[in-house]
Amino acid sequence: ELKPLIEAIPRRLIVEGAAVLVVAGWAATAGVPAYSANRQQQWTLQYVAEQGRAANWSIVNDRAPLPSQVKQLRGWKLGKLPIGERLRWIAPAPPVEGLTFARVDRVAEARQNNRRLISLRLTSNGADTVTLLFDKKVPVVALGTPGQLRRFDQGAGPGLSTLSCTGRSCDGAVFQMLVATRDPVPVQLLATRWALPPEAGQLKAAQPPFAQAQYLPDATITLARQRI
């Protein structure tokens, strides 16, 4: 029954009416604040220290512009850190007294042909979680705990091999790795403590009111490198 009435309306009026509705929708969206108490901005602050190099502050906020009260505290730039591929805001950070790094110590090794089964004891030095990362070129055959080694699919192609441990029991825990080489292999130890050093106080005070850490809390992250 409405079809004849609709067809009688000039096309120009229909187009103009649709445009008014679209503009009204845009105006309503633009009038809503970007962030509010119910819609918090992602904002994760990290202190990142790589052994032998200068430390950095890291802010993960989906690359949104930093507020002026944060910008004026440090020289920020978008970039990447060796803790992941995600773009983040980075700025130089001061050294933290007493900062420690995770490490592994070789406690046993068995060799057969060109393979080595290595037992490693982990020292977390207060970290809540520690991840061992092996480069794509390292021929890791299996990783795990004694008697529970998990073999990697050799047909899956090159990829980063990792082993992670979380909790207090990680400190002093023994892990094993089977590698298809008799040569020493490089390993990176990424250790995370879910807390910031006191030096982060000024940055935390400048954090926007409607911003908070999401998915992961603020953290102190250290990166150490060894050869095993």
Accessible surface in RSA format (square Angstrom, percent):
REM  Atomic radii and reference values for relative SASA: ProtOr
REM  Chains: A
REM  Algorithm: Lee & Richards
REM  Probe-radius: 1.40
REM  Slices: 20
REM RES _ NUM      All-atoms   Total-Side   Main-Chain    Non-polar    All polar
REM                ABS   REL    ABS   REL    ABS   REL    ABS   REL    ABS   REL
RES GLU A   1   201.96 115.9 144.02 109.0  57.94 137.9  68.48 132.5 133.47 109.0
RES LEU A   2   121.14  67.5 119.08  85.2   2.07   5.2 119.08  83.6   2.07   5.6
RES LYS A   3   143.44  70.0 137.96  84.7   5.47  13.0  83.32  75.0  60.11  64.0
RES PRO A   4    86.95  63.4  78.50  71.6   8.44  30.7  81.10  67.0   5.85  36.4
RES LEU A   5   116.52  64.9 113.16  81.0   3.36   8.5 113.90  80.0   2.62   7.1
RES ILE A   6    94.70  53.9  93.82  69.9   0.89   2.1  93.97  67.7   0.74   2.0
RES GLU A   7   119.26  68.5  86.07  65.1  33.19  79.0  45.13  87.3  74.13  60.5
RES ALA A   8    81.00  74.5  47.09  72.7  33.91  77.1  58.46  82.3  22.54  59.7
RES ILE A   9    80.40  45.7  72.00  53.6   8.40  20.2  74.24  53.5   6.15  16.7
RES PRO A  10    73.56  53.6  62.29  56.8  11.26  40.9  73.56  60.7   0.00   0.0
RES ARG A  11   196.40  82.5 187.61  95.6   8.79  20.9  68.71  93.9 127.70  77.4
RES ARG A  12   151.88  63.8 142.56  72.7   9.33  22.2  70.62  96.5  81.27  49.3
RES LEU A  13    83.22  46.3  75.00  53.7   8.21  20.6  75.22  52.8   8.00  21.5
RES ILE A  14    83.57  47.6  74.78  55.7   8.79  21.2  81.59  58.7   1.98   5.4
RES VAL A  15    86.62  57.0  83.47  75.6   3.15   7.6  85.90  74.6   0.72   2.0
RES GLU A  16    79.68  45.7  76.56  57.9   3.12   7.4  39.42  76.2  40.26  32.9
RES GLY A  17    33.78  41.7   0.00   N/A  33.78  41.7  31.96  87.7   1.82   4.1
RES ALA A  18    52.17  48.0  47.19  72.8   4.99  11.3  49.81  70.2   2.36   6.2
RES ALA A  19    51.51  47.4  44.39  68.5   7.11  16.2  51.03  71.9   0.47   1.3
RES VAL A  20    99.79  65.7  96.10  87.0   3.69   8.9  99.05  86.1   0.74   2.0
RES LEU A  21   135.16  75.3 126.00  90.1   9.16  23.0 126.43  88.8   8.73  23.5
RES VAL A  22    73.73  48.5  66.29  60.0   7.44  17.9  73.02  63.5   0.71   1.9
RES VAL A  23    87.25  57.4  87.09  78.8   0.16   0.4  87.09  75.7   0.16   0.4
RES ALA A  24    55.04  50.6  43.04  66.4  12.00  27.3  49.96  70.4   5.08  13.4
RES GLY A  25    37.39  46.1   0.00   N/A  37.39  46.1  34.98  96.0   2.41   5.4
RES TRP A  26   175.02  70.2 171.23  82.9   3.78   8.9 146.31  78.0  28.71  46.6
RES ALA A  27    63.59  58.5  47.17  72.8  16.41  37.3  55.05  77.5   8.54  22.6
RES ALA A  28    68.06  62.6  50.44  77.8  17.61  40.1  63.43  89.3   4.63  12.3
RES THR A  29   103.02  73.3  93.04  94.3   9.98  23.8  70.62  94.9  32.40  49.0
RES ALA A  30    87.75  80.7  50.51  77.9  37.24  84.7  62.39  87.9  25.36  67.2
RES GLY A  31    63.92  78.8   0.00   N/A  63.92  78.8  36.01  98.8  27.91  62.5
RES VAL A  32   101.14  66.6  88.48  80.1  12.66  30.5  90.04  78.2  11.11  30.1
RES PRO A  33    94.25  68.7  76.34  69.6  17.91  65.1  88.46  73.0   5.79  36.0
RES ALA A  34    69.27  63.7  50.02  77.2  19.25  43.8  60.65  85.4   8.63  22.9
RES TYR A  35    78.55  36.7  69.68  39.6   8.88  23.1  43.62  32.8  34.93  43.1
RES SER A  36    39.59  33.5  39.58  52.8   0.02   0.0  29.13  62.0  10.46  14.7
RES ALA A  37    68.78  63.2  52.02  80.3  16.76  38.1  52.02  73.3  16.76  44.4
RES ASN A  38   153.43 105.8 116.29 112.4  37.14  89.4  31.94  76.9 121.49 117.4
RES ARG A  39   147.84  62.1 144.32  73.6   3.52   8.4  62.33  85.2  85.51  51.8
RES GLN A  40    51.98  29.1  35.37  25.9  16.61  39.5  12.00  25.5  39.98  30.3
RES GLN A  41    14.38   8.0  13.14   9.6   1.24   3.0   3.55   7.6  10.83   8.2
RES GLN A  42    17.32   9.7  12.60   9.2   4.73  11.3   5.78  12.3  11.54   8.8
RES TRP A  43     2.96   1.2   2.94   1.4   0.02   0.0   0.95   0.5   2.01   3.3
RES THR A  44     5.59   4.0   5.59   5.7   0.00   0.0   4.13   5.6   1.46   2.2
RES LEU A  45     1.36   0.8   1.36   1.0   0.00   0.0   1.36   1.0   0.00   0.0
RES GLN A  46    16.73   9.4  16.73  12.2   0.00   0.0   0.00   0.0  16.73  12.7
RES TYR A  47     1.22   0.6   1.22   0.7   0.00   0.0   0.00   0.0   1.22   1.5
RES VAL A  48     4.57   3.0   3.53   3.2   1.04   2.5   3.53   3.1   1.04   2.8
RES ALA A  49     5.82   5.4   5.82   9.0   0.00   0.0   5.82   8.2   0.00   0.0
RES GLU A  50    16.63   9.5  13.81  10.4   2.82   6.7   5.70  11.0  10.93   8.9
RES GLN A  51    93.55  52.3  78.60  57.4  14.95  35.6  27.77  59.1  65.78  49.9
RES GLY A  52    84.30 104.0   0.00   N/A  84.30 104.0  44.26 121.5  40.04  89.7
RES ARG A  53   168.88  70.9 142.28  72.5  26.59  63.3  45.08  61.6 123.80  75.0
RES ALA A  54    88.01  80.9  62.87  97.0  25.13  57.2  73.64 103.7  14.37  38.1
RES ALA A  55    10.31   9.5   4.97   7.7   5.34  12.1   4.97   7.0   5.34  14.1
RES ASN A  56    36.45  25.1  36.45  35.2   0.00   0.0   0.00   0.0  36.45  35.2
RES TRP A  57     0.25   0.1   0.25   0.1   0.00   0.0   0.25   0.1   0.00   0.0
RES SER A  58     0.00   0.0   0.00   0.0   0.00   0.0   0.00   0.0   0.00   0.0
RES ILE A  59     1.68   1.0   1.43   1.1   0.25   0.6   1.43   1.0   0.25   0.7
RES VAL A  60     8.29   5.5   8.26   7.5   0.03   0.1   8.29   7.2   0.00   0.0
RES ASN A  61     2.91   2.0   0.18   0.2   2.72   6.6   0.00   0.0   2.91   2.8
RES ASP A  62    89.46  62.7  71.34  71.0  18.12  42.8  30.22  71.1  59.23  59.1
RES ARG A  63   124.38  52.2 107.96  55.0  16.42  39.1  10.25  14.0 114.13  69.2
RES ALA A  64    23.26  21.4  17.69  27.3   5.57  12.7  23.26  32.7   0.00   0.0
RES PRO A  65   111.37  81.2  97.50  88.9  13.87  50.4 100.23  82.8  11.14  69.2
RES LEU A  66     7.72   4.3   0.27   0.2   7.45  18.7   0.42   0.3   7.30  19.6
RES PRO A  67    34.72  25.3  22.38  20.4  12.34  44.8  34.66  28.6   0.06   0.4
RES SER A  68    83.83  70.8  75.66 101.0   8.17  18.8  47.45 101.1  36.38  51.0
RES GLN A  69    70.00  39.1  67.19  49.1   2.80   6.7  31.99  68.1  38.00  28.8
RES VAL A  70     0.52   0.3   0.52   0.5   0.00   0.0   0.52   0.5   0.00   0.0
RES LYS A  71   111.87  54.6 102.14  62.7   9.74  23.2  50.61  45.6  61.26  65.3
RES GLN A  72   143.50  80.2 102.20  74.7  41.30  98.3  41.28  87.9 102.22  77.5
RES LEU A  73    36.57  20.4  21.28  15.2  15.29  38.4  23.96  16.8  12.61  33.9
RES ARG A  74    74.86  31.4  59.74  30.5  15.11  36.0  23.82  32.6  51.03  30.9
RES GLY A  75    59.23  73.0   0.00   N/A  59.23  73.0  40.45 111.0  18.78  42.1
RES TRP A  76    33.71  13.5   4.23   2.0  29.47  69.2   4.23   2.3  29.47  47.8
RES LYS A  77   139.46  68.0 135.71  83.3   3.75   8.9  82.03  73.8  57.43  61.2
RES LEU A  78    76.60  42.7  51.32  36.7  25.27  63.5  51.32  36.0  25.27  68.0
RES GLY A  79    15.12  18.6   0.00   N/A  15.12  18.6  15.12  41.5   0.00   0.0
RES LYS A  80   114.37  55.8  87.48  53.7  26.88  64.0  49.45  44.5  64.92  69.1
RES LEU A  81    17.66   9.8  12.13   8.7   5.54  13.9  14.82  10.4   2.85   7.7
RES PRO A  82    67.02  48.8  34.57  31.5  32.45 118.0  50.08  41.3  16.94 105.3
RES ILE A  83    30.52  17.4   5.92   4.4  24.61  59.3   9.15   6.6  21.37  58.0
RES GLY A  84    32.40  40.0   0.00   N/A  32.40  40.0  27.27  74.8   5.13  11.5
RES GLU A  85   139.14  79.9 125.71  95.1  13.43  32.0  66.70 129.0  72.44  59.1
RES ARG A  86   108.52  45.6  98.61  50.3   9.91  23.6  46.10  63.0  62.43  37.8
RES LEU A  87    71.86  40.0  65.61  46.9   6.25  15.7  65.61  46.1   6.25  16.8
RES ARG A  88    15.19   6.4  13.78   7.0   1.41   3.4   1.41   1.9  13.78   8.4
RES TRP A  89    35.22  14.1  35.22  17.0   0.00   0.0  35.22  18.8   0.00   0.0
RES ILE A  90    10.95   6.2  10.54   7.9   0.41   1.0  10.54   7.6   0.41   1.1
RES ALA A  91     0.77   0.7   0.00   0.0   0.77   1.7   0.77   1.1   0.00   0.0
RES PRO A  92    88.79  64.7  86.39  78.8   2.40   8.7  87.20  72.0   1.58   9.8
RES ALA A  93    13.04  12.0   0.00   0.0  13.04  29.7   2.22   3.1  10.82  28.7
RES PRO A  94    46.86  34.1  39.55  36.1   7.30  26.5  46.02  38.0   0.83   5.2
RES PRO A  95   119.68  87.2 104.49  95.3  15.18  55.2 109.01  90.0  10.67  66.3
RES VAL A  96    26.43  17.4  14.31  13.0  12.12  29.2  14.58  12.7  11.86  32.2
RES GLU A  97   173.20  99.4 142.97 108.2  30.23  72.0  65.63 126.9 107.57  87.8
RES GLY A  98    67.30  83.0   0.00   N/A  67.30  83.0  41.01 112.5  26.30  58.9
RES LEU A  99    53.85  30.0  28.90  20.7  24.95  62.7  33.07  23.2  20.78  55.9
RES THR A 100    71.77  51.0  58.98  59.8  12.79  30.5  51.92  69.7  19.85  30.0
RES PHE A 101    43.40  21.7  35.13  21.8   8.27  21.5  35.29  21.4   8.11  23.2
RES ALA A 102     2.73   2.5   0.01   0.0   2.72   6.2   0.01   0.0   2.72   7.2
RES ARG A 103   111.38  46.8 111.38  56.8   0.00   0.0  39.22  53.6  72.17  43.7
RES VAL A 104     4.56   3.0   0.41   0.4   4.15  10.0   0.41   0.4   4.15  11.3
RES ASP A 105    57.66  40.4  54.22  54.0   3.44   8.1  24.91  58.6  32.75  32.7
RES ARG A 106   131.89  55.4  98.42  50.2  33.47  79.7  19.21  26.3 112.68  68.3
RES VAL A 107    64.31  42.3  27.45  24.9  36.86  88.8  35.35  30.7  28.96  78.5
RES ALA A 108    54.41  50.0  43.65  67.4  10.75  24.5  54.28  76.4   0.13   0.3
RES GLU A 109    59.25  34.0  21.00  15.9  38.24  91.1  18.09  35.0  41.15  33.6
RES ALA A 110    59.94  55.1  51.48  79.4   8.46  19.2  57.13  80.5   2.81   7.4
RES ARG A 111   123.79  52.0  88.32  45.0  35.47  84.5  32.73  44.7  91.06  55.2
RES GLN A 112   137.19  76.7 129.91  94.9   7.28  17.3  41.33  88.0  95.87  72.7
RES ASN A 113   123.33  85.1  98.29  95.0  25.04  60.3  33.95  81.7  89.38  86.4
RES ASN A 114    83.41  57.5  82.37  79.6   1.04   2.5  29.98  72.2  53.43  51.6
RES ARG A 115    94.95  39.9  94.39  48.1   0.56   1.3  22.77  31.1  72.19  43.8
RES ARG A 116     3.08   1.3   2.87   1.5   0.21   0.5   0.21   0.3   2.87   1.7
RES LEU A 117    56.55  31.5  53.74  38.4   2.81   7.1  53.74  37.7   2.81   7.6
RES ILE A 118     0.00   0.0   0.00   0.0   0.00   0.0   0.00   0.0   0.00   0.0
RES SER A 119    11.84  10.0  11.84  15.8   0.00   0.0   3.05   6.5   8.79  12.3
RES LEU A 120     2.65   1.5   2.65   1.9   0.00   0.0   2.65   1.9   0.00   0.0
RES ARG A 121   103.56  43.5 103.56  52.8   0.00   0.0  26.76  36.6  76.80  46.5
RES LEU A 122     0.23   0.1   0.15   0.1   0.08   0.2   0.15   0.1   0.08   0.2
RES THR A 123    27.74  19.7  27.55  27.9   0.19   0.5  17.61  23.7  10.13  15.3
RES SER A 124     7.28   6.2   5.87   7.8   1.41   3.3   0.23   0.5   7.05   9.9
RES ASN A 125    62.20  42.9  35.77  34.6  26.43  63.6  13.03  31.4  49.17  47.5
RES GLY A 126    55.28  68.2   0.00   N/A  55.28  68.2  38.39 105.3  16.89  37.8
RES ALA A 127    16.15  14.9   4.90   7.6  11.25  25.6   6.14   8.6  10.01  26.5
RES ASP A 128    54.88  38.4  51.14  50.9   3.74   8.8   9.54  22.4  45.34  45.2
RES THR A 129    24.16  17.2  23.44  23.8   0.71   1.7  17.40  23.4   6.75  10.2
RES VAL A 130     0.90   0.6   0.44   0.4   0.46   1.1   0.62   0.5   0.28   0.8
RES THR A 131    25.45  18.1  25.42  25.8   0.04   0.1   9.64  13.0  15.81  23.9
RES LEU A 132     2.54   1.4   2.54   1.8   0.00   0.0   2.54   1.8   0.00   0.0
RES LEU A 133    30.72  17.1  30.09  21.5   0.63   1.6  30.09  21.1   0.63   1.7
RES PHE A 134     0.07   0.0   0.07   0.0   0.00   0.0   0.07   0.0   0.00   0.0
RES ASP A 135    64.82  45.4  61.66  61.4   3.16   7.5  16.22  38.2  48.60  48.5
RES LYS A 136   130.89  63.9 116.33  71.4  14.56  34.7  58.86  53.0  72.04  76.7
RES LYS A 137   188.37  91.9 159.32  97.8  29.04  69.2 110.37  99.3  78.00  83.1
RES VAL A 138    14.15   9.3   5.22   4.7   8.93  21.5   6.96   6.1   7.19  19.5
RES PRO A 139    56.40  41.1  42.46  38.7  13.95  50.7  56.40  46.6   0.00   0.0
RES VAL A 140     9.46   6.2   0.00   0.0   9.46  22.8   0.00   0.0   9.46  25.7
RES VAL A 141     7.89   5.2   7.89   7.1   0.00   0.0   7.89   6.9   0.00   0.0
RES ALA A 142     0.63   0.6   0.63   1.0   0.00   0.0   0.63   0.9   0.00   0.0
RES LEU A 143     9.84   5.5   7.34   5.3   2.51   6.3   7.36   5.2   2.48   6.7
RES GLY A 144    12.03  14.8   0.00   N/A  12.03  14.8  12.03  33.0   0.00   0.0
RES THR A 145    52.31  37.2  51.55  52.3   0.76   1.8  47.43  63.7   4.87   7.4
RES PRO A 146    71.44  52.1  52.41  47.8  19.03  69.2  53.00  43.8  18.44 114.6
RES GLY A 147    81.42 100.4   0.00   N/A  81.42 100.4  44.08 121.0  37.34  83.6
RES GLN A 148   138.39  77.4 121.21  88.6  17.17  40.9  41.03  87.3  97.36  73.8
RES LEU A 149    60.78  33.9  31.68  22.7  29.10  73.2  31.79  22.3  28.99  78.0
RES ARG A 150   192.22  80.7 187.85  95.8   4.37  10.4  64.82  88.6 127.41  77.2
RES ARG A 151   151.44  63.6 129.56  66.0  21.88  52.1  57.41  78.5  94.03  57.0
RES PHE A 152    72.07  36.1  61.71  38.2  10.36  27.0  64.77  39.3   7.30  20.9
RES ASP A 153   106.53  74.6  83.62  83.2  22.91  54.2  37.37  87.9  69.16  69.0
RES GLN A 154   126.25  70.6  95.65  69.9  30.60  72.9  63.60 135.4  62.64  47.5
RES GLY A 155    73.84  91.1   0.00   N/A  73.84  91.1  38.04 104.4  35.80  80.2
RES ALA A 156    77.99  71.7  38.34  59.2  39.65  90.2  49.54  69.8  28.45  75.4
RES GLY A 157    44.86  55.3   0.00   N/A  44.86  55.3  27.85  76.4  17.01  38.1
RES PRO A 158   120.43  87.8  88.64  80.8  31.79 115.6  98.04  80.9  22.39 139.2
RES GLY A 159    36.85  45.4   0.00   N/A  36.85  45.4  26.26  72.1  10.58  23.7
RES LEU A 160    94.04  52.4  64.79  46.4  29.25  73.5  64.87  45.6  29.18  78.5
RES SER A 161    12.02  10.2  11.43  15.3   0.59   1.4   0.60   1.3  11.42  16.0
RES THR A 162    62.65  44.6  45.72  46.3  16.93  40.4  14.64  19.7  48.01  72.6
RES LEU A 163    21.25  11.8  16.23  11.6   5.02  12.6  21.25  14.9   0.00   0.0
RES SER A 164    72.96  61.7  42.73  57.0  30.23  69.6  29.15  62.1  43.81  61.4
RES CYS A 165    23.10  17.5  17.50  19.5   5.60  13.2   7.00  17.7  16.09  17.4
RES THR A 166    99.90  71.1  73.67  74.7  26.23  62.5  56.36  75.7  43.54  65.8
RES GLY A 167    30.41  37.5   0.00   N/A  30.41  37.5  28.88  79.3   1.53   3.4
RES ARG A 168   234.66  98.5 211.11 107.6  23.55  56.1  91.36 124.9 143.31  86.9
RES SER A 169    94.62  80.0  72.10  96.2  22.52  51.9  57.18 121.8  37.45  52.5
RES CYS A 170     1.42   1.1   1.42   1.6   0.00   0.0   1.40   3.6   0.02   0.0
RES ASP A 171    84.01  58.8  63.30  63.0  20.71  49.0  14.33  33.7  69.69  69.5
RES GLY A 172    37.01  45.6   0.00   N/A  37.01  45.6  23.07  63.3  13.94  31.2
RES ALA A 173    27.68  25.5  17.08  26.4  10.60  24.1  27.36  38.5   0.32   0.8
RES VAL A 174    46.68  30.7  36.96  33.5   9.72  23.4  36.96  32.1   9.72  26.4
RES PHE A 175    14.75   7.4  14.75   9.1   0.00   0.0  14.75   8.9   0.00   0.0
RES GLN A 176    27.67  15.5  27.01  19.7   0.67   1.6   0.37   0.8  27.30  20.7
RES MET A 177     0.89   0.5   0.89   0.6   0.00   0.0   0.83   0.7   0.07   0.1
RES LEU A 178    20.91  11.6  20.91  15.0   0.00   0.0  20.91  14.7   0.00   0.0
RES VAL A 179     0.00   0.0   0.00   0.0   0.00   0.0   0.00   0.0   0.00   0.0
RES ALA A 180    30.99  28.5  19.80  30.6  11.20  25.5  19.80  27.9  11.20  29.7
RES THR A 181    24.66  17.5  20.30  20.6   4.36  10.4  14.62  19.6  10.04  15.2
RES ARG A 182   118.51  49.8 106.98  54.5  11.53  27.5  40.90  55.9  77.61  47.0
RES ASP A 183    94.93  66.5  94.64  94.2   0.29   0.7  20.65  48.6  74.29  74.1
RES PRO A 184    76.31  55.6  70.73  64.5   5.58  20.3  70.73  58.4   5.58  34.7
RES VAL A 185     5.52   3.6   5.52   5.0   0.00   0.0   5.52   4.8   0.00   0.0
RES PRO A 186    57.13  41.6  56.02  51.1   1.11   4.0  56.18  46.4   0.95   5.9
RES VAL A 187     1.52   1.0   0.00   0.0   1.52   3.7   0.88   0.8   0.64   1.7
RES GLN A 188    50.18  28.1  50.18  36.7   0.00   0.0   7.74  16.5  42.44  32.2
RES LEU A 189     0.94   0.5   0.00   0.0   0.94   2.4   0.00   0.0   0.94   2.5
RES LEU A 190    32.50  18.1  30.47  21.8   2.03   5.1  30.47  21.4   2.03   5.5
RES ALA A 191     5.01   4.6   3.36   5.2   1.65   3.7   3.63   5.1   1.37   3.6
RES THR A 192    13.61   9.7  13.51  13.7   0.10   0.2   1.96   2.6  11.66  17.6
RES ARG A 193   121.80  51.1 121.25  61.8   0.55   1.3  28.60  39.1  93.20  56.5
RES TRP A 194    97.52  39.1  73.48  35.6  24.03  56.4  61.57  32.8  35.95  58.3
RES ALA A 195    36.90  33.9  29.39  45.4   7.51  17.1  36.90  52.0   0.00   0.0
RES LEU A 196    38.58  21.5  13.75   9.8  24.83  62.4  13.75   9.7  24.83  66.8
RES PRO A 197    14.52  10.6   5.19   4.7   9.33  33.9  11.15   9.2   3.37  20.9
RES PRO A 198   125.12  91.2  97.00  88.4  28.11 102.2 111.00  91.6  14.12  87.8
RES GLU A 199    69.24  39.8  49.19  37.2  20.06  47.8  31.77  61.4  37.48  30.6
RES ALA A 200     1.46   1.3   1.40   2.2   0.05   0.1   1.46   2.1   0.00   0.0
RES GLY A 201    42.22  52.1   0.00   N/A  42.22  52.1  35.50  97.4   6.72  15.1
RES GLN A 202   112.24  62.8  99.79  72.9  12.45  29.6  40.94  87.1  71.30  54.1
RES LEU A 203     7.23   4.0   4.69   3.4   2.54   6.4   4.69   3.3   2.54   6.8
RES LYS A 204    76.85  37.5  65.46  40.2  11.38  27.1  50.49  45.4  26.36  28.1
RES ALA A 205    90.72  83.4  49.67  76.7  41.05  93.4  61.98  87.3  28.73  76.1
RES ALA A 206    14.81  13.6   7.39  11.4   7.42  16.9  14.53  20.5   0.27   0.7
RES GLN A 207    33.26  18.6  19.11  14.0  14.14  33.7   4.85  10.3  28.41  21.5
RES PRO A 208    21.93  16.0  18.49  16.9   3.44  12.5  18.49  15.3   3.44  21.4
RES PRO A 209   118.67  86.5  85.08  77.6  33.59 122.1  97.00  80.1  21.67 134.7
RES PHE A 210    86.00  43.0  84.79  52.5   1.21   3.2  84.87  51.5   1.14   3.3
RES ALA A 211     7.54   6.9   0.00   0.0   7.54  17.1   0.00   0.0   7.54  20.0
RES GLN A 212    90.40  50.6  89.68  65.5   0.72   1.7  19.12  40.7  71.28  54.1
RES ALA A 213    36.87  33.9  14.33  22.1  22.54  51.3  14.45  20.4  22.41  59.4
RES GLN A 214    49.95  27.9  42.36  31.0   7.59  18.1  21.32  45.4  28.63  21.7
RES TYR A 215   194.87  91.0 145.92  83.0  48.95 127.4 115.34  86.7  79.53  98.0
RES LEU A 216    99.25  55.3  96.49  69.0   2.76   6.9  98.78  69.4   0.47   1.3
RES PRO A 217    64.89  47.3  61.89  56.4   3.00  10.9  64.15  53.0   0.74   4.6
RES ASP A 218    22.77  15.9  19.32  19.2   3.44   8.1   9.48  22.3  13.29  13.3
RES ALA A 219     0.23   0.2   0.23   0.4   0.00   0.0   0.23   0.3   0.00   0.0
RES THR A 220    12.18   8.7  10.82  11.0   1.36   3.2   9.27  12.5   2.91   4.4
RES ILE A 221    12.06   6.9  12.06   9.0   0.00   0.0  12.06   8.7   0.00   0.0
RES THR A 222     8.13   5.8   8.06   8.2   0.08   0.2   5.73   7.7   2.40   3.6
RES LEU A 223     1.57   0.9   1.41   1.0   0.16   0.4   1.41   1.0   0.16   0.4
RES ALA A 224     3.46   3.2   3.13   4.8   0.33   0.7   3.39   4.8   0.06   0.2
RES ARG A 225   116.32  48.8  95.26  48.6  21.06  50.1  57.21  78.2  59.10  35.8
RES GLN A 226    51.80  29.0  41.62  30.4  10.18  24.2  28.83  61.4  22.97  17.4
RES ARG A 227   160.43  67.4 130.21  66.4  30.21  71.9  62.64  85.6  97.79  59.3
RES ILE A 228    11.68   6.6   4.42   3.3   7.26  17.5  11.68   8.4   0.00   0.0
END  Absolute sums over single chains surface
CHAIN  1 A    14024.9      10975.9       3049.0       8143.4       5881.5
END  Absolute sums over all chains
TOTAL         14024.9      10975.9       3049.0       8143.4       5881.5
